[in-house]
Amino acid sequence: MNSARLRLRGAIAALVTLALCGCAPIPLAMPPNVRIGASARALPEPRVRGNAAPAAIEAIELSSNDVRRGRTWSGTIVTSTNVASVEIRSNLFSLDVPRQSYGRFAFRVNVFDLPPIFIRAYRLRIIARNSAGASVEEDLPFRFR
């Protein structure tokens, strides 16, 4: 009986320590320039900027931020016209998004089977870089199911 109580106290102490140390993931807020799913509203036109101006992400439209195995995941990213590359990154994968035209990038990916260890929430980082290498980033919540 005493050892059972001791184990229970140890488990409670471990849970409290984990909660207080910040080991639990902090939920991310969805940035205002991100749309999930199809929308009747058209995406904005890319803003024209000179090469020396900082890069900007104008709008992001993703088919979902909760992707299921065996489905297709797609999206469009609208940037300023001086953006040379867009990368979508998490701690599981990195995707260089193909440029459709100046300021417009789009991708379409078939998500095949994933090992169960990868089925969880991630921080999705969308990084836009201009030709000088200066970057801007939007972070948003993302999940594989």
Secondary structure, 3 states (H helix, E strand, C coil): CHHHHHHHHHHHHHHHHHHHHCCCCCCCCCCCCEEECCCCCCCCCCCCCCCCCCCCEEEEEECCCEECCCCEEEEEEEECCCEEEEEEECCCCEEEECEEECCEEEEEEECCCCCHHHCCEEEEEEEEEECCCCEEEEEEEEEEC
